[in-house]
Amino acid sequence: MSLAAYVDHAFEQPLAAASASRYLLAAIESEGTRTVVEGGEELQRYRFFDDPHNDGEHAVLGNTATLNAFVDDLRAIAAGRGKAETILWFAGPTATGKSELKRCLVNGLREFSKTPEGRRYTVEWNVSSVQERGGLTYGERTERERDWYESPVQVNPLAVFPADVRRDLLAALNEDREETEQVRVDSDLDPFSKEAYDILEEAYRREGRSDLFGAITDRKHLRVKNYVVDRGRGIGVLHSEDAGSPKERLVGSWVPGLLADLDSRGRKNPQAFSYDGVLSQGNGCLTVVEDASQHADLLRKLLNVPDERRVKLDKGIGMDLDTQLIVISNLDLEAQLNQHDDRQGFDPLKALKRRLSKHRFDYLVNLQLEVQLLHRELTNTTEVWTETDPEVLADRVRSPLTVAVRDQDGVVERELAPHAIEAAALYSVVSRFDGAPDGLDVVEKALLFDQGFVGSGENRRDADEFDFESDADGQNGIPVTYTRDVLADLLHADGDRSHPDLAVECVVTPGDVLDAMVDGLAEAPVFSDAERSEFVDRLVPVKDYVHDQQEDDVLAALLADQGATEEEVQQYVEHVHAWATDDTVTNDRGEDVPPDALAMKVFETETLGRFDDAHYRGNEPGDAVRNFREDAVMTAVTRHAWQQRDDEFRARDVDLTAVPVLQDVLAGNDWDDVERVHPDFDPTQWPDPPEDTETAELKAQAIEFLTAERGYSPESAELATRAVVSEVSHRWD
């Protein structure tokens, strides 16, 4: 489009002329937010960092608070509120997602620039009609649309206007706009474009034209062009292996052949510059210095970029910049920056450190995020889990994983049993904690961080009840790369076990995972002796928790045809409530009748299994039953629902999952129930039960339940039930 058409467009869509920081902020905000729980706190997370345009391939998992602080910095910079001189710095240990952030930014900006609201613009020039030598050139670019040459540094089209005109134009453009929405263009034309401008100006001045600006910006010489933001074109990325002088790495280099070719009356012609430095490539949007500790010599030279927004190509030839500068490093850069701390006020790096706005990436301390990361590492899946329902997330955390691996016989399927990935992730997460608050162990802290609360019913405690004094969680611990390698080794090794009918050697159990993770600590060079000792100490609570999870599965399988439905529990609570308050219940015919003493007794003796006939006088409850009804059931119901009841109070008005005793009834499984319901069950027979025994029948039922309802394979169900039942066989009566 013409420059005039572009100005009209900018009044309709100001983002078309926005500065780099404002544009990056708009790209991030364009995807909206979603609710997450991290560190026990509910946060709003920008979906941009889930890499939605690439199905999550380079999503940044976790670190939401850090990313939100980064966006806050961008917002302050875009609004011109004192942060403009800062360099945004992401630091942290390896395998914490810093490289994924870079890729996510590149992907997100590229895709945003393809949208109607995110279209990015620069200018291109044609001076062939006024220059005998036949037009502009730069670098070794040969492909062109007949004499049109684009600004090599994506200059903002508004930079074409003289400073005073641009100032008035921006004032009109920003009228009645919020501070964060205002357009700011502080840069003049880049040297290449300035050369084209000067050539046209000189030619038309010689012709005696009075409307110089109009002649120079005529559509035959200047047009505004849309471009897709990508690496090398609005995004500059400096890698650790990139070499060259500081100037070459930052802005580019002179091309000797072109210098000799172009007649510039004794001066260096900006057309003969390569403009392939990271700042040149990133002008107009984003500049990333990756592995910044490898480019520490550049950091002090970058100070003038946020301060002056300008770099030099050569003496007398400078270039204004509009780019959001981000550096990414491991922790060794911080050590380099602090090497002169003992000099106090004479630290030569003081000015640099003052301009670095640090955002730290830490290891994940959320169980479901670590499980998700392990799934990515093992299977290359890219889906981002966006569920918020704790039960849905819990199902995904404990689910099994089947991986195809190649051995001497070809490709075979290996199964990471239910709770195996959960065990690996949980052990990794608890290793990253800087202790736990009073009243919690490290596993409970992990559960608190994952869902925002720990416990249930009357025993529930929310995260805001605890004082987490240390902010060191996630700064050290077992990295995901170690856990991934342990799991990969287990998947390629047959288990030391066998079964006449089942391929149990192809199953990796939670116990296998935890044992291998601990055994590998001794030879892993990344851990100190103190860390190894600390990690070993944290194994027991993780093993206990994982065993409890398996035990819950097995008990549910053994008692699958027992227990009460929620409707039966509601009916029982209604009758107990009426019994305690001398009230009535409504029967199926709509009649108000006294509570059914026999029905309550049957529920308490047969369904609950808490009492027997000796606790009753006929159908009337004895003292123990009365105490249970009044102290357990009624107290719980009253505490949770009584104040909200109305004249038509029913048990359905109570959140049964919030009342511990009723929750126990619904889950209601322990080994006493197994012994009561299955009196002939013999756990010592479990590995190979005799035919036509209750143990054999119960084992078949349990295996079937676990495969149908809990995601186990027959092989992993066999191993899980063996492990759990063997733990109780020695104490069985």
N, C-alpha and C positions, 0 to 999 in steps of 0.2 A: 504494500500500500504506500501511498505518498506520506510525507511527513505530516501534512495537514490532516489526512484521514486518520493517521495514528493518534494525533492529539485529540481528535474527536472521540476516538475509541477509548483513550485513556480517561476522558471525562465520564464515559459510560462504565468503564471497568478499570478503576484505578490500579488494580493489581498488575495490569499490563505494563505499568511504568514503575513498579515498586522496587525498592532497594533489595539487596541480596537477603538481608536478615528478615525483612518483612515477607519476602517471597518464600523463604524457607519456613517461616512460621505459618504462613497460609497453607503450604503443602501439608504440614503436620496436622493442622487443625481441620483440614478438608475431610479427613476420614472419621472425625468424631471421636468419641470416647466410649469406654466400657468399664464396668465396675469389676474390680479385682480385690482380693484380700491377700496382702503380703505383710509379713512380719506381724500378723494379728490385726492389722489396720486395714480398713476399707478405703480404697483409693480409686480415683478415676484415671484410667490409663488411655493414652492416645493410641488408637488403632493403627496409626501410621507405623508404629514400631512393631506391629505384627506382620509387616511386609505383606499386606493384603493383595497387592497386584501380582505377587508371585506365589500365591497359595502358601504363604508363610515360610518360604524356603530360607530366608535370612531374617526371620523374626528374632527380635531381642527378647529373650525370656527373662522375666523378673526385672529387678532393678528399676521398678516403676517410679519410686520416689526420686531416684537420681535423674531419670529421664524427664520427670515433671519439673525438677529444678533447672534442667537444661532449657526446657521450653520457657520457663519463667525468665531466664537470662535473655533468651531470644526476644521475648516480648518487651523487655526493658530496652534492649538495643534498638529494636525496630521503632520504639516510641521516642528514642533519643533521650532516655532518662539516665544518663551517666554511666552506662555500661559499655559504651561504644569503644572504649580503649582496651577492653579485655580480649584475651585470647581464650577461647573455651577449651578446656583440657579434660580429657577422659583418661583416667589412670586406674590401674588395678592389676591383679595377678593374671597370669595366663589362663585361658579357657573360661573367661567370665563374660564373653559376648562383645568385646570391644570391636573386633573385626566384623562381627555381624552387624554392629551399628553402622559402620562405614558402608557396607553393602546395602543395608536397609535404606540409608540416606540416598545413595545413588539410585537404587531402584525406585524409591518413592518419588524423588524429584523428576526422574525421567518420565514416569507414568503421569505425574501431575501436569507436566508441561505439555502432555498430549491432550489434556482436557480443555474444553472451551474457556473455562475460567482461569486456567493455569498457563495459557499460551505466553511464551516468552519472546521478546523481540530485540533485534539489533538492527544495524544499518549496513548497507552495501553501497559501493561507489562505482561510478563510471566516468572517467575523465578522458577517455580516448579521443573525444571530439576536440579537446583543447590542448592535447599534449602530443607532440610530434612522435615521441618514442613509442606511443601506442598503449598507454595505460599503466596501471599499477600492477605490481607483483610482489610476492613475499614468499619466503621459504622456497620449497621446490614444488609448490602446487602448480600443476599443469592443467588439471581439469577445471573448466570454468564455463559459465554461460556468457560467452562472447563479451569480454571486457568488463564484466561486473565482478567486483571483489568485496567480499564481506569483511567487516572489522574482525581482525584475528583474535580480539579479546572480548567479543560480545558486548560492545559498549552500549549503554542505554541510549535510545534514540533522542531522549530529551537533552542529552549532552551536546547535541548539535547546536542548540540555541546559545547565544551569548549569555554570560552569567546574569546580567541584569534582567534580560528578557525571561530567562528561565526562572528567576526568582519571582517575577510577577505571575508567570504561568502557574507555578507551583502554588502560589498564594490563592489563585482562583480555583485550582484543582482541589485544594485542601479545605476550602471554605465549607463550614458546617460539617466537617468530618471529625470523628473521634480521633483522639491523639494516636491511638494504635493503628488507625486506618489511614493516616496521612502518608502521602508520597514524599520521599526525601531523595533528591538527586544532587549529590555534592561533587560529582566528578565532571571533569571536562573531557573533550574528545581524546581518545588514545592517540599515540604518535602516528600510527599508520593512517588513521582517519584524518588527523590534523594535516598530514602531508597532502592528502587528497583535497581537503578543504582549502589549503593554502594555494595549491595549484589552480584550482577553480577560481579562487578569489583574485589571484594575480592576473589570470587571463581575462576575467570580466572587468577588472579595474582598468586594464590596458584598453579595453574596448570602450571605456567611459560609461559603463552601466551604473545607474544611480541606485537601482534596487539589487545591490550585491547579494544580500542574503536570499532573496527570492530566486535569483539566477543560480546561485550555488546549490540550493536545495530543490531545484526543479526536478521533476520526476525523471528526466532523462539523465540526471547525474546522481540522484540520491533516492533510494527507496528503503522502506522499512520492511524487514524480513522476519518472519516467525522461524524459530529454530527449536528443535527438541533438545532439552537439557540432557547431557550425558558426559561421561568421562572425556576430557579434552575439549569440551564445548559447554562451558558453564560449571563444570566440576573438574577440579584439579586434585589429583591424589599423588602424593610423594611417597614412594615405597622405601623400605629400608635399603634395598639394593641399588637405588638410583644414585648415580655418581655424577661428578662434575664440580665445577666451582660453585660457590654460593649463588652467584648471579645466574649461572646456567640453570641451576636447580630451581631458582625462584622465578625468574622471568624469561630466560631463554638466552640465545647467543647470536652474535653477528654471523652472517653467511658471507665468507670472503668473496666467493664468485660474484654474488650480487652486488657487493660493495664496489667491486671493480667495474661492474656493468652500469651501475646507475650514476649518472652525472648529478652530483649534489653540490657543485660549486665549492668543493673543498671540505664539506662537512659530511658526517655519516648520515646516510639516508635511512629513516626508520622503516622504509620498505624492505631493507636488506636485513631485517632482524627476524629471528625464527619464531619468537613468541610461544615457545613450547615449554616454558617453565611452569611450575605448578600454580603460581599466582596468575599468570596469563591465562592458563586453561580454566582456572576457577573464577575468573572475573565475571561478575554478573550473578553469581550464585554461591558456590561453596568451594572452599579450599581445605583439604585434609592432609595433614602431615602424619603419616602412619609410622609406627615404631619410632617415635620422635627422639628416643634416646640415641638412635643412630644418626640423627641430624641435629644434635645439640648445638653444633656450631652455627646453625641457621637461626636458632630461636631468638638470640639477641638481635640479629639483623631483621627479624620480623617485627620488632617493637614499633617501628615507624608505620607499619601497615595499619594497625588499629588506631594509632595516634594521628598520623598525617594522611592516611589513606592514599599513599603515594610511594612509588619505587622509581629507581633510575635505571634506564637502559644504558646510559653513558653520560658523560659530562654534558650538561645542557639539555639532555633529552630525558624527561621524566614521564611517568605514566600514572594517572590517577587510578585508584582501585575501588571497586565495590564488591567485596566478597566476604562471606562469613568464614572466619578462620577457626579451624578446629585442629587440635593436636591430640594424638592418641599414643599412649605409651604404657609400658609395664612399669613396675615400681622402681626400676633402676634409674629412671629419669629423675625421680624425686631425690634419690641419693646424690645424683650429680648436682642438682640445684641447691642442695643443702651442704655442699662440701665446704663452703666458706662461712658457715654459721658462727664459727668461733670469732670471726672478725667483727661481729655485731654491726655497727653502723657503717663499716667499710666493706661490706659484702658486695663484690662486683656484680653479683646476680640479683641484687635486691630489686632493681627496677623491673627485671623480667618476672620475678616471682610475684610482684605486686600486680602485674597485668594478667597473670594466669588465673582464670576462674576454674577451680578444680571441681570435677564431678567424678566421684569414685564408683567404679563397678566392682562389686564383690561377688563371691561365690553365692549361689542360690541357697536360701535358708527356708524355702518352702518345699514341702514334700512333693506336692503334685507337680510343681514346676521341674523339680529334679527328675521325677519319673518321666515327664514329657521330654526332657532333654536326653535321657538315656534311650528312650524310644527313637529319637532322631539319630543318635549316635549309632545305634545298632541296626536300624532299618531304613535310614534315609527318608523317613516320613517327614512331612513338613506341616501337617495340620496343627493349627494353634487351638488349644483347648480354651473355649470361651464360656463354658458352663459355669454357673454360679451356685447351683444346687449342691450342697455338701455331699448328699448321698450319691448323686451322679458322678461327682469327682472321686468319691471314695471307691466307687465301682471301677473307674478307670485306673485308679492307682493300684488296686490289688489284682487287676486282670492279668492273665498270662500273656506270653508273647512267644510266637513260633517263628523261628528263623531258619532259613535254608542255608546250609553250610556244605562245603565240598570236602570229602575225604577220599581215601584210596578207592572206595567203591562208587564214587560219583557224588551226586548231590543228595543229601539226606536232610530230613526235618528234625530240628532240635527244639525242645520246648523249655522255655523258662516258665516254671510252674507258677500258678497263682501265688502272689505275695513275694515272688523272687525279686522282681524289679523293685517292688516296694521295699524289700529288705535292703537292697543295695542303696537305694536312694535315701532311705531313712538313716542308715549308718553314715553315709556321706554327709547328710545335713547335720546330724548331731555332732559330728567331728568339727563342724564350723562354728559351733556356739562358744561364746566366751562365758561358759557356766550357765546356770539356770537360777531364776529367782527362788526365794524361800517358798517351800511348799510344792515345788515342781521338780521332777527330774528332767533330763534332757529330752526324753521322748515326749513327755507331756508338753514341754516347751515347743517342740516341733509341731505337735498337733494344734497348739494354741496359735502359732504363727500361720498355720495352714488354713484354719477356719475361723479364727478370731475368738474362739472360746475353747474351753476344755471341760470335760465332764458333761453331764446331762441332768435335766430336771432340777431338783433342789440342790444338786451338787455342781451345777454349771457355774463356771467362773469366766467372765469376759476378759479380754486382753487389757482393757483399761483399768482393771483392778490391780495390775501388776506394775511394778516400777522397774523398767529395764534400764539400769544405770549405765551399762556399757553400750557403746556403739561399735564394738569390735566384732560383732557377729558377722560372719561371712568373709572376714579378712584373711583367715587362714583355714586350713582343714584339707580334707581329701578332695582333690580336683576331679572333675568328671572324666578327664582323660584316663586317670588311674582306674577308676571304676569300670569304664568302658573296656579297657584292656583286660581286666580281670574277667569280665563277663565273656569277652571274645574267646579267651583261652578256655573257659569252661565249656563254651559251645562247641569247641573243636576237640574236646576230650571226652571219651566215653566214661560214664560214671562207673564206679567200682561197685556195681550191684547187678542183680539178675532176677529174672522171673520166668517161670516156664512158659507163660502165654503172652506176657506184656513186655514191650521194649523199654523197660524202666531205665536202662542205661542211657537212653537218649533224653532223659529229663534232668534239668538242673533245678534243684530244690532251693528254698530260701536258706536252709542250713548249709548247702554247698556254697552258696554265694558268700555268706558271712564268714565261713571258715576260710575261703580262698582270699577274701579281702584282708583278713587279719594275717594270714600266712605270708602274703605278699609284702607286708609292710617292712619286714626285716631287710629285704633286698632292694626296696625302692629308694633310689638316691635322692628323691625330692623331699624326704622327710628327715627331720632331726631325731635324735634319740629321745628327746623330751616329747616330741610330737607322737612318736610311735607309742610311747608309754601312755600318753593321754588317750590316744585312739583305742588302745586295747582296753583301757578302763571303761570306755563307753560301749563296749560290745554287749555286756550282760543285759542292760535294760532294753536294747534293741532286740536281742534274741528272745527275751521274755515277751515283748510286745508282739513280735511276729508269731511266736508260738501261740499266744492268746488268740490271734486272728485265725490261725489254722484250727485251733480248738473250737472257736465259735462256729466255723464252717462244719466241722465234724459233728458237733453236738446238734446243729440244725439238721444234719443229715440223719443222725440216729433217731431224732425225735420229729421227723418230718410229718408224720401223721398224727402228732400230738399237739397240745397247746390250744389256746382259745383264739377264736376270730375276734376282730375288733368289735363286731356286733355283740358277741357274747360278753365281752368285757364291759361294753356300754350298758348292757342289760344288768349285769351284776352290780355295777356302780349305782345305777338307778335304784335297785332294790336295797342296797346297803344305805344309800342316802335316805330313802323312805323309812327304813328300819331305825336309823339313828335319829330321825327328826319326827318320829310318830306320824309320818305322812303316808300317802298312798301312791300307787303306780297305776298307770293306765294299761289295761290288757289289750289283746288283739281285737276285742269287741268294743273298745272305747269305754270300758267301764273302769271306774276307780276302785281298786281292790288293795288289800293290805299286801305288803311285800311277801314274796314266797320264801318261807324259811327253808323248805326242802331244796329249792333251786339254789339258794345261796350255799347250803351245806354241800351239795353235790359239786358245785363249782370249786369250793375251797378244798374238798377232800380229793376229788378225782382230777380236776383240771389243774389246780394249783399244786396239789400234793403236799400242802402245808400241814394238814391236820388229818386225824382219823376219828373213828366213832367215839373213842374215849374222851374226845374234847367236846362232846355234845351231850345234852340230856334230851334224848329223842332228836328233834330237829332244832332245839333251842341251843344257842351257843354257850359254851363254858367261858371261863374267865380269859383263857388264852385267845379264843376266837374273838371275844368282845374287844379285847385290847387291840388285836390286829385290825379289826374293822374300824375302831375309833381312832387309833393312833397312826395307823399306816394309811388306810384308804381315805377316811374322812379328813384327816389332817392335810393330806396331800391335795385332795380335791378342793378343800376349803381355801388352802393357800393360793391355789392357781386360778380358781374360777368362782369362788363363792361371792366375792365382791361384785362380780359382773353378772351374776345370775339375775333371772327375772322370775315371775310367778310360774312360768312354764319351764323351769329348769329341768334339763335332761343331761345325761352323761355325754351326749354328742356335743354339748356346748363346751366341754372340757377338751383341751389339747392333750390327748392321752399320752403323746410322746413326751410331754413336758412333766409328767407325773412319774417319778421314778418307780414306784411300786407297780403302777399300771404298765409302764414300759417293760418291767421285768416279767409281767404276766404275758405280754404280747411276744417278747423274745423267749423269756421263761425257761431257759435250758441250762441245766447243770448235770453233773454226774449222778446226783441223788435222783433226779428225774429219770435218768437212764436206768438206774437200778430198780426204781419203783415200777416203771412201765415195762421193763424187760428183765424180769427176775432171773431168767435162765441165761442171760448174757455172760460170757466168759471171755474177758479181754485177753487172757493168755493164749487163747486159741486163734486170735485174730489173723496172724500171718498165714495160717493154712487151716481154716476151721473145718471140722468134720461135716460131712453132708448131713442134711436133714436136721441140723441143730439151729437153735434160735440165733446163735452167733453167725452162722453161715447166711441165714436169711437176712439178718440185720446188716451184714457186710455188703451183700448184693444190693440192698436197699440204699445204703449209704453211698456206694459207688455210683449208682444210677442217679441219685439226687445231686451229687457233686458235679457230675458231668452235665446234667440237664439244667441245673439252677445256678451253679457257681463258676462255670467256665473251666472246670478241670477236664483233662483227658482221663481215660481209664488208668493210664500209667501214673499220672501225677496224683490222681485220687487214691490209688493204691499206696503210694509213698507217703502222702499226707496223713491218711488214716493210720498207717503203721506208726508213724512218728508220734502222733497224738495219743493213740490208744496205748502204746508202750509206756507212756509217761504215767498212766493211771493204773496199769495192770498190777504194779507192785503194792498198791495201797487198796486194792479191791478186796471186799469182804467175800 
